[in-house]
Each structure stands twice: as structure tokens, then as C-alpha cells.
Amino acid sequence: MSIPSNLRTWVQIDLAAFRHNLKAIRARIGSTAGIIAVVKADAYGHGITRVAPAIVDQIDLFAVANVHEADELAALGLGRDILLLGPCLPDERQAAVDAGYIVSVSSAEEASAVAGLAGTRSCALNLKVDTGMGRMGCWHEDAAEVVRQIVKLPNLGAFHISTHLPAPDEDADFTREELEGFGRLAAEIKAIAPRAKFHALNSAGIFEFAGFAPDYVRAGLVLYGSCYPDIYQPQIQPALSWKARLVLVRDVPAGRSVSYGRTFFTPHQMRIATVPVGYADGFPRQVSGHDAAVLVHGKRCLVLGRVTMDQILVDVTDVPDARVGDETVLIGRQGGEEILARELADKAGTISWHIFTGLKPRGSYFYYDSDTGSTV
Ligand SMILES: *Cc1c(COP(=O)(O)O)cnc(C)c1O
């Protein structure tokens, strides 16, 4: 792919990575469970209008956070049902029902209020059950009774019953108990609501507890090729690379201060390159002083001093042929080296989800397919 030489920064998305990652998910969960592709927050910053059409043939449902995101997705006309993961405001319910979205509810009262807006049409609901996330849903001990109320709704259409795991990558013992409890609940509820579809697993759950995938899994981060815990990283491919061009290369004598706050002084003569991205583009300011690196000519080059709004300064002393205009990689691969979103996240004291959804590069997005070699 040739990138215009006057472009300072850009993101490249490899659509083949999604196919690969969906195969990896399928390999873990087996052939019976369906895949709900979580494309909230603009497909985790990857661009929903390009990602959703690229994966639609390999997934069963889409999930987004809210009605606003669902409307953007629905406008693409991809012909898959859309699950709203978050609660609706009372004044959003009518639009959600009219559009036929699967509305997540936390109580029988909320279910009945939503269904009431559908008139004689059928209404699709997802009853959330709180098994430890503490964010939405009815309490697990009340769930059977809530389902008894909901199945009385005359116009109940698709009916999902789901939970969300708070710690699948951090507390295996708790999660196993949580999933066993949800499994027992599902068995009990099936007698009351035989058509209900159950789901619980997010990305970490898919890797760590694939055996607990009943009707669907909800795949977010793994789809984009990042995962926790990182032992599973070799099974998936990052879809996104973030690149920029060096805009300035300078020789800096020993003893000069670099960037705001003068937190770094050159210990000896150094060659320092300016990369035209900063925290305004989503390069996290929190990596300042934590030895974050970028790749230049396939070599790791440390970020020196603080990240500024529009620029970072990197040590290219060991890359003597680095020139203005050369490509540098902030996330992605160059030569034999790779910087994962997860690495940048770790250095910033945050998580890959946060890095992806915070990307706002003042440049362009390019989509390509590494299987066919085409730019799309
Ligand atoms: C965001 C979200 C997911 C996807 O989580 P990942 O860890 O990114 O796979 C699944 N379920 C719910 C309810 C979510 O909010």
C-alpha cells in the first residue's frame, strides 16, 4: 500500500485479521454457539462502517453500546439483528423498539415498559442478570421470577438472557463459580422460557472458559486481535497499525533538556527525531517517563521526556540513517519488531480497549486485505 508522502500519520486496518480472529474464536467455542460481534465505540476505534460489512458473513449478531451506535450500524443495511448492550433511557425506548433492536433490560418493569411501546409488533429483549459485574441487570437470585413475569408479555419476540463477567482474566476461581451458577440458572429458566438464548462470555471468557459457551458468545477485543491474558496473543492477529512519518531529525548535544517539565536530559550527544503525534491523537500522555517505544527502520526507539499534545521525541541515535519522512510505527509491526496496543497500554497504566477507543489520529484510515493483497 502506498501512503502519500505528505501524510503525517495514519491508521492501517487489515481486514484479513478479522477473518483470522473469527476462525480462532470458532476454534475455541466449537461449531454450535453463535458469535455476537461487539462493534461498539466505532468498532473499538477501527471504523464500524468498514469493519461491520467485512465480518457480517462470519457472525450471527452485532452488539453496540446504545441506540445512537445502533442507528449508525443499521444504516449500513447488513441484515443482522443488533443487540443494545447498555440500558436505554426511557425516551430512547420507542426508537429502539421501532428499529427492532434487542433491548437490554434489568427488571420485569423495564421489560414491560419497553414491550408496551411495540403495540402489536413483537419486541426483542435481553434480560441482563447480575452475577458479579454490579453494573446492570436483575440480581441472579431474582432472575427466575423476573423471567416468569417477562414470558407473560404477549408480544415477546427474541428473548436473550445474559450476564457479563467482571474478572474472567483476573479471577479464575470466582469466574468458574459465576459461570457454573449461571449455567444452573439457565437450566432452571429453560423450563420457564424454552426459547430463551443464553450468553455470558466476552473475549477473555472465550479464551479461558470456552466450555461455558451456551447459545452465543460476545466477542469484542479478540475480534480486533488483542487479548487478555496475553498467552493467547499468538492465536490472533492485530488488525490495526498506527504509523507516522518523522518530521524532524536533530543532533542534540549532551546536557540538553527534552520536552515539558525538563524531565529528561541528554546524557550524551543524541540524535532525536520528532514524530508528529501526541496525546491529542490518542498517544497516551501517561507513558511519559515509562520507556514507551516506537519503531524506526525496524528498531525500537525510546520516547524521551513527556508526550506533548502534537509531538513526541524519540531517540534515533542507533538508527543513523533515519531521515525526515521515514515511516515510524506506534502500534504494529516493522521488520522483526512489533509493538502491540497492549504494550502501549501497559506503559500507560491502562488497557488495550482504552488505547483503541482513544485513537483520534489527525490523518487518514486505510483498509486493506493482506490475504488478497488488495486495498479496499
Ligand atoms: C464490551 C462488552 C463486551 C465485549 O467485551 P470484550 O472484552 O471486548 O470482548 C461483551 N459484553 C458486554 C456486555 C460488553 O459491554
The ligand as an ORCA input file, in Angstrom:
! r2SCAN-3c Opt
* xyz 0 1
  C     -17.933     -4.523     25.679
  C     -18.703     -5.718     26.075
  C     -18.346     -6.988     25.581
  C     -17.079     -7.234     24.789
  O     -16.001     -7.339     25.712
  P     -14.537     -7.732     25.201
  O     -13.803     -7.960     26.464
  O     -14.014     -6.567     24.442
  O     -14.675     -8.946     24.381
  C     -19.170     -8.056     25.870
  N     -20.281     -7.890     26.623
  C     -20.643     -6.701     27.130
  C     -21.879     -6.602     27.957
  C     -19.867     -5.575     26.890
  O     -20.221     -4.397     27.417
*
